[in-house]
Amino acid sequence: MSERPPRPTRSADRKGSGGFQRRAAGGGRDRPAARPFGEWPGDVAILYGWHSVAEALRNPRRRIRRLLVTENAAKRLAEEGIAPHPAAEIVRPGEIDRLLEPDAVHQGIFAEADPLPSPSLEEAARCDLLLVLDQITDPHNVGAIVRSAAALRVGAIVTTARHSPAATGVLAKSASGGLEHVPFCFVPNLARALDELKKRGVQVVGLDSEGPADLLDTALRAPLALVLGAEGKGLRQLTRQTCDTLARIDLPGAIVSLNVSNAAVLALHIARRAIRTTAG
């Protein structure tokens, strides 16, 4: 991964409204037409889009290294009570455009930040509801899963660092701020991690279209880990064998399968209701 290009020399910086620093026209980075995220170092999280960046600014655990905002975005931050950040600079929308892929919707706000810390597996096992991802690689799907996980109060997402998209860029945008609320627990080996969770009293349930029972009819209790496999491939064989049980999601309509992000939110809703019922 290449090093970050040098920051440009500014000839006419001045303070803008609301305490943000205004950058002079033409003061952007000299970047080529194509801007893959590989231009940034691996220890930088790229966040863009209103919800992703606003939630990061509200999160005291997130360290922002650089923040670019348009005048309209700066006004909206002020209206929502988000204090100006010392790393913020007022820029034109086109300067943010040049930092991102052509189809990226940034809504006038962009940040470079430190990645959030990852909990240990031992810490994750203390949560009442976990989500385990078995080689789900599409960042849009993983981002949507993170958003649902935040909505349904998942304690952590367990996955391997390999065969998983980085918690940055498209994933962060699709998560719509969910990254600030659901930490990733990265493990070297998923099957061994599931074994460790079981030793710590976590019920491990894999979602599988060939599962012996509907998830609605499966006895669920906290602490619980739901395991999802990649779209098309599903759970890997060793992952299937390591789960306590497998369960399917029966659907009454003409379409009998869901994409993995939709399956995740339905399974999490079922799990959260079951946990609440058994706890009561």
ChimeraX commands (.cxc) that place a marker at each C-alpha (Angstrom):
marker #1 position 0.00,0.00,0.00 radius 0.5
marker #1 position 1.57,3.28,-1.06 radius 0.5
marker #1 position 2.33,6.08,1.32 radius 0.5
marker #1 position 0.08,9.07,1.73 radius 0.5
marker #1 position 0.93,11.88,-0.76 radius 0.5
marker #1 position 2.39,15.04,0.82 radius 0.5
marker #1 position -0.04,17.73,1.93 radius 0.5
marker #1 position -0.06,20.76,-0.39 radius 0.5
marker #1 position 1.40,24.12,0.52 radius 0.5
marker #1 position -1.35,26.60,1.39 radius 0.5
marker #1 position -0.92,30.19,0.32 radius 0.5
marker #1 position -4.13,31.80,1.52 radius 0.5
marker #1 position -5.73,29.88,4.39 radius 0.5
marker #1 position -8.09,31.83,6.59 radius 0.5
marker #1 position -10.74,31.08,9.18 radius 0.5
marker #1 position -14.24,30.45,7.94 radius 0.5
marker #1 position -17.55,30.75,9.79 radius 0.5
marker #1 position -18.21,28.54,12.80 radius 0.5
marker #1 position -14.52,28.10,13.64 radius 0.5
marker #1 position -13.72,25.88,10.65 radius 0.5
marker #1 position -10.62,26.61,8.61 radius 0.5
marker #1 position -11.30,27.67,5.04 radius 0.5
marker #1 position -8.94,26.39,2.36 radius 0.5
marker #1 position -8.03,28.64,-0.53 radius 0.5
marker #1 position -9.20,27.63,-4.00 radius 0.5
marker #1 position -6.77,25.30,-5.73 radius 0.5
marker #1 position -5.29,24.13,-2.43 radius 0.5
marker #1 position -6.33,20.48,-2.78 radius 0.5
marker #1 position -4.04,17.50,-3.02 radius 0.5
marker #1 position -2.47,16.88,-6.39 radius 0.5
marker #1 position -4.04,13.49,-7.03 radius 0.5
marker #1 position -4.39,11.44,-10.21 radius 0.5
marker #1 position -7.78,10.80,-11.75 radius 0.5
marker #1 position -8.11,7.34,-10.15 radius 0.5
marker #1 position -8.15,7.30,-6.34 radius 0.5
marker #1 position -8.34,3.78,-4.93 radius 0.5
marker #1 position -8.36,3.64,-1.16 radius 0.5
marker #1 position -4.94,2.00,-1.39 radius 0.5
marker #1 position -3.47,5.51,-1.52 radius 0.5
marker #1 position -4.09,5.78,2.22 radius 0.5
marker #1 position -2.04,3.88,4.80 radius 0.5
marker #1 position -3.66,0.79,6.26 radius 0.5
marker #1 position -4.01,2.39,9.70 radius 0.5
marker #1 position -6.34,5.15,8.45 radius 0.5
marker #1 position -10.12,4.79,8.37 radius 0.5
marker #1 position -11.73,6.75,5.53 radius 0.5
marker #1 position -15.18,8.03,6.49 radius 0.5
marker #1 position -17.53,10.01,4.27 radius 0.5
marker #1 position -21.23,10.77,4.17 radius 0.5
marker #1 position -23.26,12.58,6.79 radius 0.5
marker #1 position -24.23,9.80,9.19 radius 0.5
marker #1 position -20.84,8.07,9.08 radius 0.5
marker #1 position -18.84,11.19,9.90 radius 0.5
marker #1 position -21.34,12.84,12.25 radius 0.5
marker #1 position -21.49,9.69,14.41 radius 0.5
marker #1 position -17.69,9.52,14.40 radius 0.5
marker #1 position -17.52,13.13,15.60 radius 0.5
marker #1 position -19.97,12.30,18.40 radius 0.5
marker #1 position -17.90,9.28,19.43 radius 0.5
marker #1 position -15.28,10.20,22.08 radius 0.5
marker #1 position -13.35,7.00,21.28 radius 0.5
marker #1 position -12.79,7.98,17.64 radius 0.5
marker #1 position -9.72,10.12,16.92 radius 0.5
marker #1 position -10.18,12.28,13.82 radius 0.5
marker #1 position -6.96,13.10,11.99 radius 0.5
marker #1 position -8.40,15.26,9.22 radius 0.5
marker #1 position -11.86,16.59,8.47 radius 0.5
marker #1 position -13.05,18.26,5.27 radius 0.5
marker #1 position -16.48,19.89,5.19 radius 0.5
marker #1 position -18.34,22.11,2.78 radius 0.5
marker #1 position -19.98,25.30,4.04 radius 0.5
marker #1 position -23.41,23.63,4.02 radius 0.5
marker #1 position -22.12,20.64,5.97 radius 0.5
marker #1 position -20.43,22.95,8.49 radius 0.5
marker #1 position -23.74,24.77,9.06 radius 0.5
marker #1 position -25.54,21.46,9.53 radius 0.5
marker #1 position -22.95,20.32,12.08 radius 0.5
marker #1 position -23.50,23.53,14.01 radius 0.5
marker #1 position -27.29,23.13,13.84 radius 0.5
marker #1 position -27.02,19.62,15.26 radius 0.5
marker #1 position -24.82,20.78,18.11 radius 0.5
marker #1 position -21.63,19.11,16.92 radius 0.5
marker #1 position -18.75,21.37,17.93 radius 0.5
marker #1 position -16.18,22.42,15.32 radius 0.5
marker #1 position -13.27,20.00,15.21 radius 0.5
marker #1 position -9.69,21.30,15.34 radius 0.5
marker #1 position -8.78,19.19,12.30 radius 0.5
marker #1 position -11.62,20.60,10.18 radius 0.5
marker #1 position -11.18,22.60,6.98 radius 0.5
marker #1 position -13.85,24.26,4.83 radius 0.5
marker #1 position -13.54,23.13,1.21 radius 0.5
marker #1 position -15.56,23.11,-1.99 radius 0.5
marker #1 position -17.45,19.86,-2.80 radius 0.5
marker #1 position -15.14,19.15,-5.72 radius 0.5
marker #1 position -12.15,18.78,-3.44 radius 0.5
marker #1 position -13.84,15.92,-1.61 radius 0.5
marker #1 position -14.92,14.47,-4.97 radius 0.5
marker #1 position -11.27,14.21,-5.96 radius 0.5
marker #1 position -10.48,12.08,-2.92 radius 0.5
marker #1 position -13.16,9.46,-3.59 radius 0.5
marker #1 position -14.38,7.11,-6.25 radius 0.5
marker #1 position -16.67,8.70,-8.89 radius 0.5
marker #1 position -19.90,7.16,-7.51 radius 0.5
marker #1 position -19.22,8.01,-3.83 radius 0.5
marker #1 position -21.93,10.18,-2.22 radius 0.5
marker #1 position -20.13,12.23,0.42 radius 0.5
marker #1 position -22.78,14.89,1.27 radius 0.5
marker #1 position -20.05,17.47,1.77 radius 0.5
marker #1 position -18.17,15.74,4.60 radius 0.5
marker #1 position -15.06,13.56,4.67 radius 0.5
marker #1 position -12.74,12.39,7.45 radius 0.5
marker #1 position -9.52,10.48,7.96 radius 0.5
marker #1 position -9.53,8.81,11.37 radius 0.5
marker #1 position -7.83,6.23,13.51 radius 0.5
marker #1 position -9.50,2.80,13.38 radius 0.5
marker #1 position -11.50,2.00,16.48 radius 0.5
marker #1 position -10.03,-0.47,19.00 radius 0.5
marker #1 position -11.12,-4.09,18.73 radius 0.5
marker #1 position -12.32,-6.01,21.79 radius 0.5
marker #1 position -10.79,-9.36,22.66 radius 0.5
marker #1 position -12.84,-12.51,22.17 radius 0.5
marker #1 position -13.09,-12.80,25.95 radius 0.5
marker #1 position -14.62,-9.31,26.12 radius 0.5
marker #1 position -16.98,-10.04,23.23 radius 0.5
marker #1 position -18.20,-13.22,24.94 radius 0.5
marker #1 position -19.63,-11.12,27.77 radius 0.5
marker #1 position -22.22,-9.57,25.41 radius 0.5
marker #1 position -25.72,-11.03,25.27 radius 0.5
marker #1 position -25.85,-11.02,21.45 radius 0.5
marker #1 position -22.99,-11.43,18.97 radius 0.5
marker #1 position -22.84,-11.67,15.20 radius 0.5
marker #1 position -20.22,-13.86,13.51 radius 0.5
marker #1 position -19.39,-13.34,9.82 radius 0.5
marker #1 position -17.84,-16.25,7.91 radius 0.5
marker #1 position -15.94,-14.75,4.96 radius 0.5
marker #1 position -18.53,-12.18,3.93 radius 0.5
marker #1 position -16.43,-9.95,1.69 radius 0.5
marker #1 position -18.79,-7.47,0.02 radius 0.5
marker #1 position -18.38,-4.10,1.80 radius 0.5
marker #1 position -21.94,-2.99,0.97 radius 0.5
marker #1 position -23.37,-6.12,2.59 radius 0.5
marker #1 position -21.11,-5.92,5.62 radius 0.5
marker #1 position -21.89,-2.23,6.04 radius 0.5
marker #1 position -25.63,-2.92,5.93 radius 0.5
marker #1 position -25.14,-5.71,8.47 radius 0.5
marker #1 position -23.27,-3.33,10.79 radius 0.5
marker #1 position -26.11,-0.82,10.56 radius 0.5
marker #1 position -28.66,-3.49,11.49 radius 0.5
marker #1 position -26.41,-4.77,14.26 radius 0.5
marker #1 position -26.26,-1.27,15.76 radius 0.5
marker #1 position -30.05,-0.97,15.59 radius 0.5
marker #1 position -30.53,-4.31,17.38 radius 0.5
marker #1 position -27.84,-3.73,20.03 radius 0.5
marker #1 position -25.34,-6.36,18.96 radius 0.5
marker #1 position -22.37,-6.32,21.33 radius 0.5
marker #1 position -19.69,-7.13,18.75 radius 0.5
marker #1 position -19.14,-8.59,15.30 radius 0.5
marker #1 position -16.66,-11.47,15.25 radius 0.5
marker #1 position -14.79,-12.18,12.03 radius 0.5
marker #1 position -11.36,-12.91,10.62 radius 0.5
marker #1 position -9.11,-10.08,9.44 radius 0.5
marker #1 position -8.47,-12.03,6.25 radius 0.5
marker #1 position -11.40,-12.48,3.83 radius 0.5
marker #1 position -13.17,-9.46,5.36 radius 0.5
marker #1 position -13.47,-5.92,3.99 radius 0.5
marker #1 position -11.74,-3.14,5.90 radius 0.5
marker #1 position -13.89,-0.99,8.19 radius 0.5
marker #1 position -13.46,2.05,5.97 radius 0.5
marker #1 position -14.75,3.67,2.78 radius 0.5
marker #1 position -17.78,1.96,1.25 radius 0.5
marker #1 position -18.34,-0.26,4.29 radius 0.5
marker #1 position -18.38,2.74,6.63 radius 0.5
marker #1 position -20.75,4.65,4.34 radius 0.5
marker #1 position -23.12,1.65,4.10 radius 0.5
marker #1 position -23.03,1.26,7.89 radius 0.5
marker #1 position -24.42,4.80,8.20 radius 0.5
marker #1 position -22.73,5.47,11.55 radius 0.5
marker #1 position -23.09,1.93,12.87 radius 0.5
marker #1 position -19.31,1.44,13.08 radius 0.5
marker #1 position -19.25,3.79,16.06 radius 0.5
marker #1 position -21.59,1.51,18.02 radius 0.5
marker #1 position -20.65,-2.08,17.09 radius 0.5
marker #1 position -16.98,-3.05,17.42 radius 0.5
marker #1 position -15.28,-5.67,15.28 radius 0.5
marker #1 position -13.53,-8.49,17.12 radius 0.5
marker #1 position -10.90,-9.90,14.75 radius 0.5
marker #1 position -9.78,-13.49,15.25 radius 0.5
marker #1 position -7.13,-15.54,13.42 radius 0.5
marker #1 position -9.28,-18.68,13.09 radius 0.5
marker #1 position -13.07,-18.62,13.08 radius 0.5
marker #1 position -13.68,-22.26,14.08 radius 0.5
marker #1 position -11.36,-21.96,17.08 radius 0.5
marker #1 position -13.06,-18.70,18.03 radius 0.5
marker #1 position -16.47,-20.41,17.95 radius 0.5
marker #1 position -15.12,-23.21,20.15 radius 0.5
marker #1 position -13.83,-20.61,22.60 radius 0.5
marker #1 position -17.20,-18.86,22.65 radius 0.5
marker #1 position -18.93,-22.15,23.41 radius 0.5
marker #1 position -16.52,-22.81,26.29 radius 0.5
marker #1 position -17.54,-19.45,27.70 radius 0.5
marker #1 position -21.22,-20.39,27.64 radius 0.5
marker #1 position -22.23,-18.72,24.40 radius 0.5
marker #1 position -24.87,-20.51,22.32 radius 0.5
marker #1 position -23.60,-20.63,18.73 radius 0.5
marker #1 position -26.32,-20.85,16.06 radius 0.5
marker #1 position -25.44,-20.96,12.36 radius 0.5
marker #1 position -27.88,-19.72,9.74 radius 0.5
marker #1 position -28.16,-22.30,6.98 radius 0.5
marker #1 position -30.84,-22.89,4.37 radius 0.5
marker #1 position -30.59,-26.63,5.12 radius 0.5
marker #1 position -30.93,-26.18,8.88 radius 0.5
marker #1 position -33.17,-28.72,10.63 radius 0.5
marker #1 position -35.59,-26.11,12.03 radius 0.5
marker #1 position -36.82,-22.59,11.45 radius 0.5
marker #1 position -34.97,-20.04,13.56 radius 0.5
marker #1 position -38.36,-18.99,14.98 radius 0.5
marker #1 position -38.79,-22.53,16.37 radius 0.5
marker #1 position -35.25,-22.81,17.72 radius 0.5
marker #1 position -34.69,-22.35,21.45 radius 0.5
marker #1 position -32.47,-19.30,21.77 radius 0.5
marker #1 position -30.97,-17.82,24.92 radius 0.5
marker #1 position -28.31,-15.32,25.90 radius 0.5
marker #1 position -25.42,-15.15,25.45 radius 0.5
marker #1 position -26.02,-15.96,21.81 radius 0.5
marker #1 position -23.86,-15.80,18.68 radius 0.5
marker #1 position -25.52,-15.92,15.25 radius 0.5
marker #1 position -23.21,-17.08,12.46 radius 0.5
marker #1 position -23.75,-15.95,8.85 radius 0.5
marker #1 position -21.96,-17.22,5.77 radius 0.5
marker #1 position -21.12,-15.55,2.50 radius 0.5
marker #1 position -23.87,-15.07,-0.05 radius 0.5
marker #1 position -23.98,-18.02,-2.43 radius 0.5
marker #1 position -21.39,-20.13,-0.56 radius 0.5
marker #1 position -23.02,-20.03,2.85 radius 0.5
marker #1 position -21.20,-21.34,5.89 radius 0.5
marker #1 position -17.97,-23.22,5.37 radius 0.5
marker #1 position -18.02,-26.88,6.35 radius 0.5
marker #1 position -15.86,-26.51,9.46 radius 0.5
marker #1 position -17.93,-23.54,10.59 radius 0.5
marker #1 position -21.11,-25.57,10.19 radius 0.5
marker #1 position -19.65,-28.43,12.19 radius 0.5
marker #1 position -18.54,-26.13,14.99 radius 0.5
marker #1 position -21.93,-24.48,15.57 radius 0.5
marker #1 position -24.13,-25.82,18.38 radius 0.5
marker #1 position -27.02,-25.97,15.96 radius 0.5
marker #1 position -28.05,-24.84,12.50 radius 0.5
marker #1 position -31.29,-23.03,11.74 radius 0.5
marker #1 position -32.99,-21.77,8.60 radius 0.5
marker #1 position -35.29,-18.80,8.00 radius 0.5
marker #1 position -38.56,-19.95,6.43 radius 0.5
marker #1 position -40.29,-17.37,4.25 radius 0.5
marker #1 position -43.97,-17.57,3.20 radius 0.5
marker #1 position -43.73,-15.66,-0.09 radius 0.5
marker #1 position -42.74,-16.49,-3.65 radius 0.5
marker #1 position -39.13,-15.42,-2.99 radius 0.5
marker #1 position -37.72,-17.95,-0.56 radius 0.5
marker #1 position -34.25,-16.51,0.00 radius 0.5
marker #1 position -32.83,-13.19,1.18 radius 0.5
marker #1 position -29.50,-11.57,0.62 radius 0.5
marker #1 position -27.17,-11.87,3.59 radius 0.5
marker #1 position -27.74,-8.36,4.94 radius 0.5
marker #1 position -31.52,-8.81,4.92 radius 0.5
marker #1 position -31.20,-12.26,6.48 radius 0.5
marker #1 position -29.02,-10.74,9.18 radius 0.5
marker #1 position -31.53,-8.12,10.26 radius 0.5
marker #1 position -34.39,-10.65,10.33 radius 0.5
marker #1 position -32.32,-13.17,12.32 radius 0.5
marker #1 position -31.15,-10.50,14.76 radius 0.5
marker #1 position -34.72,-9.33,15.31 radius 0.5
marker #1 position -35.83,-12.90,16.04 radius 0.5
marker #1 position -32.84,-13.39,18.36 radius 0.5
marker #1 position -33.41,-10.13,20.24 radius 0.5
marker #1 position -37.08,-10.98,20.85 radius 0.5
marker #1 position -36.15,-14.49,22.06 radius 0.5
marker #1 position -33.52,-13.13,24.44 radius 0.5
marker #1 position -35.99,-10.62,25.85 radius 0.5
marker #1 position -38.61,-13.33,26.33 radius 0.5
marker #1 position -36.28,-15.78,28.08 radius 0.5
marker #1 position -34.86,-13.01,30.28 radius 0.5
marker #1 position -38.35,-12.02,31.36 radius 0.5
marker link #1:1,2 radius 0.2
marker link #1:2,3 radius 0.2
marker link #1:3,4 radius 0.2
marker link #1:4,5 radius 0.2
marker link #1:5,6 radius 0.2
marker link #1:6,7 radius 0.2
marker link #1:7,8 radius 0.2
marker link #1:8,9 radius 0.2
marker link #1:9,10 radius 0.2
marker link #1:10,11 radius 0.2
marker link #1:11,12 radius 0.2
marker link #1:12,13 radius 0.2
marker link #1:13,14 radius 0.2
marker link #1:14,15 radius 0.2
marker link #1:15,16 radius 0.2
marker link #1:16,17 radius 0.2
marker link #1:17,18 radius 0.2
marker link #1:18,19 radius 0.2
marker link #1:19,20 radius 0.2
marker link #1:20,21 radius 0.2
marker link #1:21,22 radius 0.2
marker link #1:22,23 radius 0.2
marker link #1:23,24 radius 0.2
marker link #1:24,25 radius 0.2
marker link #1:25,26 radius 0.2
marker link #1:26,27 radius 0.2
marker link #1:27,28 radius 0.2
marker link #1:28,29 radius 0.2
marker link #1:29,30 radius 0.2
marker link #1:30,31 radius 0.2
marker link #1:31,32 radius 0.2
marker link #1:32,33 radius 0.2
marker link #1:33,34 radius 0.2
marker link #1:34,35 radius 0.2
marker link #1:35,36 radius 0.2
marker link #1:36,37 radius 0.2
marker link #1:37,38 radius 0.2
marker link #1:38,39 radius 0.2
marker link #1:39,40 radius 0.2
marker link #1:40,41 radius 0.2
marker link #1:41,42 radius 0.2
marker link #1:42,43 radius 0.2
marker link #1:43,44 radius 0.2
marker link #1:44,45 radius 0.2
marker link #1:45,46 radius 0.2
marker link #1:46,47 radius 0.2
marker link #1:47,48 radius 0.2
marker link #1:48,49 radius 0.2
marker link #1:49,50 radius 0.2
marker link #1:50,51 radius 0.2
marker link #1:51,52 radius 0.2
marker link #1:52,53 radius 0.2
marker link #1:53,54 radius 0.2
marker link #1:54,55 radius 0.2
marker link #1:55,56 radius 0.2
marker link #1:56,57 radius 0.2
marker link #1:57,58 radius 0.2
marker link #1:58,59 radius 0.2
marker link #1:59,60 radius 0.2
marker link #1:60,61 radius 0.2
marker link #1:61,62 radius 0.2
marker link #1:62,63 radius 0.2
marker link #1:63,64 radius 0.2
marker link #1:64,65 radius 0.2
marker link #1:65,66 radius 0.2
marker link #1:66,67 radius 0.2
marker link #1:67,68 radius 0.2
marker link #1:68,69 radius 0.2
marker link #1:69,70 radius 0.2
marker link #1:70,71 radius 0.2
marker link #1:71,72 radius 0.2
marker link #1:72,73 radius 0.2
marker link #1:73,74 radius 0.2
marker link #1:74,75 radius 0.2
marker link #1:75,76 radius 0.2
marker link #1:76,77 radius 0.2
marker link #1:77,78 radius 0.2
marker link #1:78,79 radius 0.2
marker link #1:79,80 radius 0.2
marker link #1:80,81 radius 0.2
marker link #1:81,82 radius 0.2
marker link #1:82,83 radius 0.2
marker link #1:83,84 radius 0.2
marker link #1:84,85 radius 0.2
marker link #1:85,86 radius 0.2
marker link #1:86,87 radius 0.2
marker link #1:87,88 radius 0.2
marker link #1:88,89 radius 0.2
marker link #1:89,90 radius 0.2
marker link #1:90,91 radius 0.2
marker link #1:91,92 radius 0.2
marker link #1:92,93 radius 0.2
marker link #1:93,94 radius 0.2
marker link #1:94,95 radius 0.2
marker link #1:95,96 radius 0.2
marker link #1:96,97 radius 0.2
marker link #1:97,98 radius 0.2
marker link #1:98,99 radius 0.2
marker link #1:99,100 radius 0.2
marker link #1:100,101 radius 0.2
marker link #1:101,102 radius 0.2
marker link #1:102,103 radius 0.2
marker link #1:103,104 radius 0.2
marker link #1:104,105 radius 0.2
marker link #1:105,106 radius 0.2
marker link #1:106,107 radius 0.2
marker link #1:107,108 radius 0.2
marker link #1:108,109 radius 0.2
marker link #1:109,110 radius 0.2
marker link #1:110,111 radius 0.2
marker link #1:111,112 radius 0.2
marker link #1:112,113 radius 0.2
marker link #1:113,114 radius 0.2
marker link #1:114,115 radius 0.2
marker link #1:115,116 radius 0.2
marker link #1:116,117 radius 0.2
marker link #1:117,118 radius 0.2
marker link #1:118,119 radius 0.2
marker link #1:119,120 radius 0.2
marker link #1:120,121 radius 0.2
marker link #1:121,122 radius 0.2
marker link #1:122,123 radius 0.2
marker link #1:123,124 radius 0.2
marker link #1:124,125 radius 0.2
marker link #1:125,126 radius 0.2
marker link #1:126,127 radius 0.2
marker link #1:127,128 radius 0.2
marker link #1:128,129 radius 0.2
marker link #1:129,130 radius 0.2
marker link #1:130,131 radius 0.2
marker link #1:131,132 radius 0.2
marker link #1:132,133 radius 0.2
marker link #1:133,134 radius 0.2
marker link #1:134,135 radius 0.2
marker link #1:135,136 radius 0.2
marker link #1:136,137 radius 0.2
marker link #1:137,138 radius 0.2
marker link #1:138,139 radius 0.2
marker link #1:139,140 radius 0.2
marker link #1:140,141 radius 0.2
marker link #1:141,142 radius 0.2
marker link #1:142,143 radius 0.2
marker link #1:143,144 radius 0.2
marker link #1:144,145 radius 0.2
marker link #1:145,146 radius 0.2
marker link #1:146,147 radius 0.2
marker link #1:147,148 radius 0.2
marker link #1:148,149 radius 0.2
marker link #1:149,150 radius 0.2
marker link #1:150,151 radius 0.2
marker link #1:151,152 radius 0.2
marker link #1:152,153 radius 0.2
marker link #1:153,154 radius 0.2
marker link #1:154,155 radius 0.2
marker link #1:155,156 radius 0.2
marker link #1:156,157 radius 0.2
marker link #1:157,158 radius 0.2
marker link #1:158,159 radius 0.2
marker link #1:159,160 radius 0.2
marker link #1:160,161 radius 0.2
marker link #1:161,162 radius 0.2
marker link #1:162,163 radius 0.2
marker link #1:163,164 radius 0.2
marker link #1:164,165 radius 0.2
marker link #1:165,166 radius 0.2
marker link #1:166,167 radius 0.2
marker link #1:167,168 radius 0.2
marker link #1:168,169 radius 0.2
marker link #1:169,170 radius 0.2
marker link #1:170,171 radius 0.2
marker link #1:171,172 radius 0.2
marker link #1:172,173 radius 0.2
marker link #1:173,174 radius 0.2
marker link #1:174,175 radius 0.2
marker link #1:175,176 radius 0.2
marker link #1:176,177 radius 0.2
marker link #1:177,178 radius 0.2
marker link #1:178,179 radius 0.2
marker link #1:179,180 radius 0.2
marker link #1:180,181 radius 0.2
marker link #1:181,182 radius 0.2
marker link #1:182,183 radius 0.2
marker link #1:183,184 radius 0.2
marker link #1:184,185 radius 0.2
marker link #1:185,186 radius 0.2
marker link #1:186,187 radius 0.2
marker link #1:187,188 radius 0.2
marker link #1:188,189 radius 0.2
marker link #1:189,190 radius 0.2
marker link #1:190,191 radius 0.2
marker link #1:191,192 radius 0.2
marker link #1:192,193 radius 0.2
marker link #1:193,194 radius 0.2
marker link #1:194,195 radius 0.2
marker link #1:195,196 radius 0.2
marker link #1:196,197 radius 0.2
marker link #1:197,198 radius 0.2
marker link #1:198,199 radius 0.2
marker link #1:199,200 radius 0.2
marker link #1:200,201 radius 0.2
marker link #1:201,202 radius 0.2
marker link #1:202,203 radius 0.2
marker link #1:203,204 radius 0.2
marker link #1:204,205 radius 0.2
marker link #1:205,206 radius 0.2
marker link #1:206,207 radius 0.2
marker link #1:207,208 radius 0.2
marker link #1:208,209 radius 0.2
marker link #1:209,210 radius 0.2
marker link #1:210,211 radius 0.2
marker link #1:211,212 radius 0.2
marker link #1:212,213 radius 0.2
marker link #1:213,214 radius 0.2
marker link #1:214,215 radius 0.2
marker link #1:215,216 radius 0.2
marker link #1:216,217 radius 0.2
marker link #1:217,218 radius 0.2
marker link #1:218,219 radius 0.2
marker link #1:219,220 radius 0.2
marker link #1:220,221 radius 0.2
marker link #1:221,222 radius 0.2
marker link #1:222,223 radius 0.2
marker link #1:223,224 radius 0.2
marker link #1:224,225 radius 0.2
marker link #1:225,226 radius 0.2
marker link #1:226,227 radius 0.2
marker link #1:227,228 radius 0.2
marker link #1:228,229 radius 0.2
marker link #1:229,230 radius 0.2
marker link #1:230,231 radius 0.2
marker link #1:231,232 radius 0.2
marker link #1:232,233 radius 0.2
marker link #1:233,234 radius 0.2
marker link #1:234,235 radius 0.2
marker link #1:235,236 radius 0.2
marker link #1:236,237 radius 0.2
marker link #1:237,238 radius 0.2
marker link #1:238,239 radius 0.2
marker link #1:239,240 radius 0.2
marker link #1:240,241 radius 0.2
marker link #1:241,242 radius 0.2
marker link #1:242,243 radius 0.2
marker link #1:243,244 radius 0.2
marker link #1:244,245 radius 0.2
marker link #1:245,246 radius 0.2
marker link #1:246,247 radius 0.2
marker link #1:247,248 radius 0.2
marker link #1:248,249 radius 0.2
marker link #1:249,250 radius 0.2
marker link #1:250,251 radius 0.2
marker link #1:251,252 radius 0.2
marker link #1:252,253 radius 0.2
marker link #1:253,254 radius 0.2
marker link #1:254,255 radius 0.2
marker link #1:255,256 radius 0.2
marker link #1:256,257 radius 0.2
marker link #1:257,258 radius 0.2
marker link #1:258,259 radius 0.2
marker link #1:259,260 radius 0.2
marker link #1:260,261 radius 0.2
marker link #1:261,262 radius 0.2
marker link #1:262,263 radius 0.2
marker link #1:263,264 radius 0.2
marker link #1:264,265 radius 0.2
marker link #1:265,266 radius 0.2
marker link #1:266,267 radius 0.2
marker link #1:267,268 radius 0.2
marker link #1:268,269 radius 0.2
marker link #1:269,270 radius 0.2
marker link #1:270,271 radius 0.2
marker link #1:271,272 radius 0.2
marker link #1:272,273 radius 0.2
marker link #1:273,274 radius 0.2
marker link #1:274,275 radius 0.2
marker link #1:275,276 radius 0.2
marker link #1:276,277 radius 0.2
marker link #1:277,278 radius 0.2
marker link #1:278,279 radius 0.2
marker link #1:279,280 radius 0.2
view
